[in-house]
Amino acid sequence: MSAMAASVADFSTMLQRNFRHTLRNPTALFNAVLFPIVMMLMFVHVFGGSFDVGGVDYIDYATPGVIMMTIGYGVSATAVAVQSDMATGIINRFRVMDVSPSSVLIAHVIASVLRSLAAIVLVVLIALAMGFRPDANPLQWLGVLGMILLALFAIGWLTVALGLAAKTPENAGFAVVPLMMLPFLSNAFVQTDNMGAGARQFAEYQPFSPITETLRGLLAGDPSASPAMQAVGWCVGLALFGYLRARAKFTNRA
Amino acid sequence: MAVMFGTAIAASGLRKAYKDKTVLDGIDLDVPAGTVFSMLGPNGAGKTTTVNVLTTLLVPDAGKAVVAGHDVASDTRAVRRAIGVTGQFAAVDDLLTGEENLLMMAKLLHLPKAEGKQVAGRLLDRFDIADAAGKPVATYSGGMRRRLDLAMTLVSRPQIIFLDEPTTGLDPRSRLTLWAIVRELVADGVTIFLTTQYLEEADKLADRVAVLDHGRIVAEGTPAELKRKVPGSHIRLRFRDQRELHAGAAVLPGATRDDDALSLHVPGDGGMKTYRALLARLDEHAVDVEEMSLHTPDLDDVFLALTGNASDPADTNGTSGTSGTSKTPDTNDTNTAVNA
């Protein structure tokens, strides 16, 4: 078997393993879906009325934010799964078996992306049921999907790196908390203009804001180039950073 | 399994330090193929680090290791193809079933599907997990997890197997089962590198034992050779009553007397000459001995004496039966009992 074919075979074995994990541990998926939905209900029905978001329906404004929150919540399961792989020694077993490191790690990233994507589809369907009315054309929907996938991929690599660096499952769960908090310190639920000075600057220069802005523009049928370019830049940078960190950690940690 | 001849594992001058903490301080090893080599040491002695170096998981700061004829540093892949590792923590997948775990190994080894199924089925039977093959591993007992762990290692039919503390935390019955499996593997020609903190385990399984302490090998040899390194070997004579004991003590002035046990402890190494001389002397004076046994120091004594963990070296002298580690009573006395 050629090295390439072997890597592909190993990758599919690993992916199958991760899928089985998700199906047999539905709590992770449930958590990833439930919390964003609860928050969406809160924001739309409780707080939403008092937020000024520039004349649009609040649910149309908040749905992209809820999507970002779903991304942030979905990854904690991935970080914990990666950490537990390291702790139980199964990754050492794979390494001694000459399984390519990338196939183990990529399988975690892909499983994480697909799990979050399923959660996001569910969240969007519920938003539609609650009155979310996007104006995107098919091409813009494709853009939405592309942006979400890119963001999931970037956050996925970052999460795998955090999971590899964590010493305990608790640490792994804690390491991704900032990813859960970032949507609140962004333009996901309120306009940054109304924030205090420090928070506003942070919100304007953190990755979740341009990604949310891009999704919002595409869903409203009115995309603009500047946030999209920033968003893509952030995602590529984060993915690369996460990938390199993960690779280094995986090779070093015995 | 392929039977190898010559040296299975050779290492010289292995060193490893983390920051300023030296973990391996110059380890030399020579393990003949087809034997069981045991590395014995307390927690933190460097056992797992040694295993990690020999199994290509860790690059040493200095030194050279050759495993199955291949250099660990330059020929990593060839080494990995020849070895199997069962680590300290069962490297099994809790959310998969036992059978799925084994099939995953077969797939990662790129075995054809039918062969993978066949190998998995055989291992499930052999390791007595066939009944639970379809259950998630999370529901398995500690002993079953270890057996599955070892079964997963065997899917690749390795020539050399590294077992890092394979029975730590297991109940006695599971431990015996695992020992039986190790003996079977050796009978098949596999070389075993075993680390343990249980002296009894090294004593029972290993052809050669190295005692590791603070990253150095402080003693190496067969279990019997090691035991000879500490004083305390003695012949125990048991008498019917106080009168016989008294008579015996009069004849053997060098012996230590234990009135409660009605016995005399005569220092000696248990060689045939010592026995003959002793029996001849007792015969000569018509002293009647009820039972005679050789009491050799066990690895506990060796271990405590060598690693300097014993509070007082004299403690280990001749009182090996009372040293700390739990074990079955019969391991202490090599029964060469002669009923006189």
Interface residues (C-beta under 8 A of the other chain):
Chain A: M1 A6 A9 D10 T13 R17 R20 H21 R24 N25 A87 T88 G89 I90 N92 R93 F94 R95 V96 M97 D98 V99 A254
Chain B: N52 T55 T56 L57 L58 R77 R80 R81 I83 G84 V85 G87 Q88 F89 A90 A91 V92 D93 D94 L95 L96 E100 M104 M105 K107 L108 L109 H110 P136 M152 T153 S156
